[in-house]
């Protein structure tokens, strides 16, 4: 019988694998802007899962959680802004 930690890790790993397959499915999208947004959303969702589940930041002080979550929000927004303004 699995304990709670093993179950949490297995669920997280399964979600990460499904998200990885979903990332590959975006290659079939006709619009490159839509594909970019989809890949960034999937990628940074996976980043947050790794941060909170595997790095166990969910139990960390708020002073550590906030910068990590902010980073996972600001970076894809910045990448999107660079892409959409034609600077990339």
Backbone as CSV, one residue per row, in Angstrom:
resi,resn,N_x,N_y,N_z,CA_x,CA_y,CA_z,C_x,C_y,C_z
1,UNK,0.839,-1.187,0.000,0.000,0.000,0.000,0.884,1.251,0.000
2,UNK,0.515,2.202,-0.831,1.304,3.429,-0.927,0.903,4.402,0.171
3,UNK,1.912,5.099,0.681,1.588,6.150,1.644,1.266,7.432,0.879
4,UNK,0.929,8.478,1.608,0.488,9.733,0.984,1.558,10.365,0.107
5,UNK,2.808,10.333,0.556,3.893,10.935,-0.213,4.094,10.211,-1.540
6,UNK,4.133,8.887,-1.486,4.310,8.120,-2.717,3.156,8.359,-3.682
7,UNK,1.956,8.418,-3.153,0.784,8.666,-3.998,0.864,10.054,-4.636
8,UNK,1.242,11.060,-3.848,1.371,12.428,-4.361,2.417,12.488,-5.469
9,UNK,3.551,11.823,-5.264,4.604,11.827,-6.273,4.171,11.100,-7.540
10,UNK,3.457,10.007,-7.384,2.989,9.262,-8.541,1.976,10.076,-9.347
11,UNK,1.070,10.726,-8.666,0.078,11.571,-9.346,0.771,12.722,-10.064
12,UNK,1.709,13.352,-9.388,2.438,14.469,-9.992,3.227,14.002,-11.207
13,UNK,3.907,12.889,-11.083,4.688,12.362,-12.199,3.782,12.052,-13.383
14,UNK,2.615,11.474,-13.122,1.663,11.163,-14.188,1.192,12.439,-14.883
15,UNK,0.887,13.469,-14.103,0.465,14.748,-14.679,1.582,15.337,-15.529
16,UNK,2.826,15.248,-15.054,3.960,15.761,-15.821,4.114,15.024,-17.148
17,UNK,3.925,13.719,-17.148,4.046,12.944,-18.383,2.918,13.286,-19.360
18,UNK,1.696,13.416,-18.855,0.561,13.784,-19.715,0.785,15.185,-20.288
19,UNK,1.292,16.090,-19.471,1.565,17.458,-19.948,2.662,17.459,-21.005
20,UNK,3.640,16.592,-20.865,4.707,16.494,-21.857,4.134,16.038,-23.199
21,UNK,3.281,15.040,-23.163,2.637,14.579,-24.391,1.786,15.706,-24.970
22,UNK,1.100,16.439,-24.108,0.293,17.577,-24.564,1.142,18.639,-25.236
23,UNK,2.344,18.846,-24.742,3.254,19.815,-25.371,3.583,19.401,-26.796
24,UNK,3.820,18.105,-26.992,4.127,17.625,-28.333,2.921,17.755,-29.260
25,UNK,1.726,17.667,-28.716,0.520,17.781,-29.531,0.319,19.200,-30.065
26,UNK,0.951,20.175,-29.450,0.790,21.557,-29.911,1.469,21.792,-31.257
27,UNK,2.310,20.869,-31.691,2.960,21.040,-32.995,1.950,20.995,-34.130
28,UNK,0.788,20.425,-33.871,-0.234,20.350,-34.903,-1.134,21.568,-34.972
29,UNK,-0.928,22.532,-34.085,-1.773,23.729,-34.100,-1.436,24.597,-35.308
30,UNK,-2.460,25.121,-35.975,-2.200,25.915,-37.179,-1.619,27.299,-36.895
31,UNK,-1.863,27.818,-35.722,-1.437,29.174,-35.368,-0.217,29.089,-34.454
32,UNK,0.910,29.683,-34.869,2.121,29.603,-34.045,1.975,30.378,-32.741
33,UNK,1.189,31.453,-32.744,0.986,32.211,-31.507,0.219,31.374,-30.490
34,UNK,-0.779,30.663,-30.955,-1.557,29.794,-30.077,-0.678,28.659,-29.549
35,UNK,0.158,28.118,-30.407,1.071,27.050,-29.993,2.045,27.554,-28.937
36,UNK,2.570,28.761,-29.126,3.495,29.334,-28.146,2.828,29.491,-26.792
37,UNK,1.637,30.038,-26.778,0.922,30.226,-25.510,0.658,28.883,-24.842
38,UNK,0.246,27.900,-25.629,-0.029,26.571,-25.078,1.228,25.946,-24.475
39,UNK,2.333,26.033,-25.204,3.590,25.443,-24.704,4.057,26.155,-23.439
40,UNK,3.966,27.476,-23.424,4.384,28.215,-22.220,3.500,27.881,-21.025
41,UNK,2.213,27.794,-21.229,1.314,27.433,-20.127,1.623,26.038,-19.595
42,UNK,1.810,25.105,-20.498,2.121,23.734,-20.081,3.470,23.691,-19.375
43,UNK,4.465,24.340,-19.950,5.814,24.314,-19.384,5.863,24.899,-17.984
44,UNK,5.274,26.074,-17.811,5.378,26.704,-16.508,4.421,26.099,-15.492
45,UNK,3.393,25.410,-15.947,2.571,24.615,-15.028,3.397,23.442,-14.505
46,UNK,4.168,22.844,-15.406,5.054,21.763,-14.992,6.125,22.270,-14.023
47,UNK,6.635,23.461,-14.284,7.633,24.057,-13.382,7.044,24.217,-11.984
48,UNK,5.833,24.738,-11.906,5.206,24.919,-10.593,4.967,23.586,-9.898
49,UNK,4.566,22.571,-10.646,4.390,21.248,-10.046,5.696,20.729,-9.455
50,UNK,6.780,20.859,-10.211,8.077,20.394,-9.721,8.486,21.188,-8.482
51,UNK,8.294,22.490,-8.524,8.674,23.330,-7.386,7.900,22.937,-6.140
52,UNK,6.595,22.788,-6.264,5.776,22.547,-5.084,5.752,21.103,-4.625
53,UNK,5.862,20.151,-5.546,5.763,18.745,-5.146,7.139,18.133,-4.914
54,UNK,8.012,18.180,-5.905,9.295,17.508,-5.767,10.282,18.289,-4.906
55,UNK,10.244,19.607,-4.976,11.137,20.414,-4.141,10.506,20.713,-2.781
56,UNK,9.248,20.324,-2.610,8.501,20.479,-1.359,8.460,21.920,-0.861
57,UNK,8.324,22.850,-1.779,8.239,24.257,-1.417,6.865,24.585,-0.815
58,UNK,5.887,23.698,-1.013,4.556,23.959,-0.456,4.603,24.091,1.066
59,UNK,5.619,23.518,1.692,5.772,23.598,3.151,6.727,24.717,3.565
60,UNK,7.270,25.434,2.606,8.263,26.478,2.881,7.583,27.775,3.314
61,UNK,8.350,28.683,3.890,7.798,29.984,4.265,7.327,30.766,3.031
62,UNK,6.419,31.671,3.264,5.834,32.478,2.201,6.907,33.276,1.453
63,UNK,7.969,33.664,2.166,9.050,34.424,1.549,9.773,33.655,0.453
64,UNK,9.678,32.334,0.464,10.266,31.522,-0.603,9.223,31.206,-1.673
65,UNK,7.994,30.978,-1.262,6.941,30.636,-2.218,6.644,31.774,-3.186
66,UNK,6.494,32.974,-2.668,6.098,34.108,-3.496,7.068,34.391,-4.642
67,UNK,8.368,34.463,-4.395,9.276,34.718,-5.532,9.243,33.605,-6.581
68,UNK,9.091,32.366,-6.146,9.056,31.271,-7.110,7.794,31.312,-7.965
69,UNK,6.666,31.587,-7.344,5.416,31.695,-8.097,5.470,32.923,-9.006
70,UNK,5.992,34.015,-8.495,6.112,35.228,-9.309,7.003,34.967,-10.524
71,UNK,8.091,34.252,-10.319,8.984,33.921,-11.424,8.253,33.091,-12.482
72,UNK,7.455,32.117,-12.017,6.738,31.245,-12.946,5.606,31.975,-13.666
73,UNK,5.247,33.155,-13.213,4.228,33.962,-13.891,4.887,35.019,-14.780
74,UNK,5.912,35.675,-14.261,6.553,36.787,-14.981,7.338,36.305,-16.203
75,UNK,8.053,35.215,-16.077,8.887,34.747,-17.192,8.054,34.402,-18.433
76,UNK,6.983,33.587,-18.304,6.211,33.325,-19.531,5.534,34.577,-20.092
77,UNK,5.117,35.488,-19.211,4.538,36.738,-19.705,5.576,37.549,-20.463
78,UNK,6.790,37.590,-19.934,7.870,38.301,-20.617,8.237,37.657,-21.945
79,UNK,8.309,36.342,-21.966,8.602,35.643,-23.216,7.507,35.879,-24.250
80,UNK,6.266,35.852,-23.799,5.138,36.123,-24.702,5.208,37.539,-25.243
81,UNK,5.521,38.479,-24.373,5.601,39.883,-24.799,6.698,40.064,-25.847
82,UNK,7.843,39.439,-25.634,8.930,39.536,-26.610,8.509,38.911,-27.932
83,UNK,7.854,37.766,-27.868,7.412,37.071,-29.086,6.396,37.916,-29.848
84,UNK,5.395,38.428,-29.149,4.308,39.132,-29.811,4.687,40.524,-30.293
85,UNK,5.702,41.123,-29.700,6.130,42.433,-30.180,7.159,42.327,-31.300
86,UNK,7.549,41.111,-31.637,8.458,40.907,-32.749,9.912,41.117,-32.425
87,UNK,10.247,41.145,-31.138,11.646,41.366,-30.739,12.440,40.069,-30.712
88,UNK,11.763,38.918,-30.766,12.436,37.616,-30.640,12.872,37.022,-31.940
